[in-house]
Amino acid sequence: MNIKSWIKDFYNPPKDKRIDLGRRNVIGAAIVGVAGGMLAKGHPLGDGRTYSAGLIRPPGSAAEEEFLGKCVRCGECMKVCPTNAIQPAMLEAGLEGLWSPVLKTELGYCEYKCKMCMQVCPTDAISELSLEDKQKVKIGLAYVDRNRCLPYAYARACQVCYEQCPLPEKAITLEDVKVTTAKGTSITVKQPHVNAELCIGCGICQNKCPVSDQSAIRVTSVGETRNLKNQFLRADRYSGS
């Protein structure tokens, strides 16, 4: 056999020598892969974390293990959410948390003056708090994606996130910064900054951001009140003030 024939057979072997990847085998492999991904959440990550950035629970939710033990997936909290933010979980909480309630801030947001999900939960998976206490609960933390934010990336005026922030003392501040536009002119824009001490992760900034596809400001579960390990700064790696 010459070298050309060998190369041809190597990359395009005869049918009787090819690996059989029938439809049944492919479907079976896909199911195993999906199941493995869903179960992966139950195992700690490399540094011992078991939480997910996309697992934003309603305010008043118990710690995750207790929450999953109490939640009966009745969907009552989803039905009463006025902004449609509470949705059934898919892979965020692993197989054990399938269909449990999570906040999808791309679809809605946690209304600052609402606590209806707390009032309808039949098992106290979501505890009822006073409105004042509920407004202090952190369910996550917003961050600005400077590659997509209009004042940062495109020298265009925008302060929607600041205007929408419901906190009396805004969790988003604006800084006047001189930038150069694509036309070479110099203008002053107001660039947003998130105050991690004040932000409660309600998600209205993400939901109302005018940038399409993927908002320029987004919320993750980090900083949540119910999980003291899921915090923005790792105490074992940061010693600054």
N, C-alpha and C positions, 0 to 999 in steps of 0.2 A: 504494500500500500504506500503510495507516495504521500508526501506531506500535505498536499492540497486536499486529497481525499480524507486524510485523517482529521484535518481541521473541520472539514464540512460535516463529517460524522459526529465530531465532538459537539459542535454547536447545534446541529440539527440531526440527532440520531434517528435511526429507523423507528417506526411506530412500535415494533415489538420489543424495543429496548428502552422506551421512554417510561418515566415514572407515571403510574396511574393516579391522576388527580381527578377522580370522578366527582360528579356533582354531590354525591352523598358525603364523600370525604371532605370536600371544601366546606360544605354547610356545617359538618361536625366540627371542623377546626375553627370556624368562625364562632360557633356557640361557645366552645371552650375558651376562646380568646376573650369574648365579651364577659363571660362569667368570671374569668380570672381578673379582669379589670375591675369588675364590680366588687369582688371580694378583697381586692388589694387594699382598700381603705381600712380594713380591719387590722392590718399589720402596720406597726410603727414605721415611719420613714427613717432614714439613716440617722437622724439626730433625735429620734424618740418622739417626734410629733405624729399625731394621728388626725389632725384637723385638716380641713380643706378650705382653700381661699374662697371657694364659691358656696360654702355651706353657711349661709347667713340665716340664722333662725329668727323668728319674731321676738320682739322685746318681751322679757319675762320668761323666756324659755329656760328650763332647767339645764344643768350640765348635761352634756351629750348622752352619757350612758343612762342617766336617770330619765332624760327626755325620751329616749327610744323605748325605755321600759314602760313609760306612762302613756305615750301617744298611741292612740288606737286607729289612726289614719281615717278619722271620720270625715274630715274635710270641712268641718264647720267654720274653722278660722279662714279658710279659703273663700267660703261663700260670703262672709261678711266683710272682707277686706275692701274698703271703698275704692282703692286704686288698682285692684287686681294684682297686687305685688306678691301675695302669698300663693305659691304654686306647689304642686307635688314634686318632691325630689326625685331625681333620676339616679345618676351615678355619684353625685356630690357626697352622699352619706353612705355609700357602699350598699351592698345587697340588704343589710339589716335595716337601713333607713329608707328603703324604697317607698315612695308615695307619702313620706312624712313632709310636713310643711317647711318650705324654705322661701326666702325673699328673692325675687328676681327683679333687681333694680333697673334692668333694661325694659321691663314691662310696666312697672309701677314703682311706688315708693312707700315708706312707712309714714303715714300722715301724722304730723307732730301732735295734733290734738285728738287723736283717735286711740282707743284701747279696746275696740270691739272684739279682737281676736282673744284677748284675755277674758272677756266676759262670757264667751260662748264655749271655751274649752271645757269639756266635761270631766277631764281627768287631772287637771292641774299640771299638765305637761307645760302649759303656758300659764304661769301664775298671774292672778289679777293684782295689779298694783294701782296705787293712786295715780292720777294723771301726772302729778308733779314728780313722782318717783319714776314713772315710765319715761318721762322726758329726759331723765338722767342716765338711762340705761344705754350702754354702747353695744350696738349689734355688729359694728364693723368700723371701718375707717376709710375715708375717701383719699384718693391720691390723684395728682394731676399728671397726665401723660403729656409732657412738653413737646413731644414729636407730633402731637395732633392738636394741641390747644392753640386756638387762633392767635392770641396775643404773643405766644412764645414762638410758634413755628411759622406763622404767616404774617406777622406784624399787622394784624387786623383787630379792631376794637371788639371786645366782647366781655361782658361781666354777668352773664346769665347765672352762673353758679353762685356768685355772690348774692345776687338779687333774690334767688330762690331759697337760699339757706334760711330755714325757719327759726333758728335759734335767736333769742333776743340779743345776745352778744354773739355776733356772727362767727361761725367756725371757719369761714373763708375770708381772708383779707386780701386787699388789692394793693399792689406796689406800682407806682408810676415809674416806668422805665423807658428811656429813649432807645428806639430801634430804627433800623433802616429798612425801608420797604423794597419790594422787588424793582421798583422804578428808581431806586437810589435816593429817595427823599427821606429825611429824618422826621419821625413822628414820636409822640409819647403815647404809650399804651399802658393799660392797667393789667398787670400780670397777677393771676390768683395764686394764693398760698393757703394750704390747709393747716389749721391749728389742730394738731393731734390731741391736745388736751380737751378741746371743746367738741370736736366732731363726734357725733353719735352714730354715724353710718346710716342715716335714714334713707339715703339714696336719691333724694329729689334732685340733687345737682347732676347726677348721672342721667337720670330720666329726662331732665329738661335740657340737657346740653344740646346745642344746635348742630354739633358735628355728627353726621350720619355714619352708618355702618358700625363703628365702635366709638363710644363717647370719649371725649378728651379728658374727662374726669370720671373715675370709676371707684367702686366700693368693693372691698374684700372683707372677709370675716375677721381679719387681724384687729386686735384691740378689744375684742368682745368682752363684756363684763363677766359673762358666765364661765369663761375659760382663762384663768390667769396665766396659763402657759402660752396661749395664742396672743402674744403681744408684739407690737411693732419692733421694739428693741430687745435683743437677746442680752439679758443681764450678764451671762457668762462670757459674752464677747465684746461688750461695750462698757467702758468705765468713764466715759466723758460726762460732762455736766449738762 
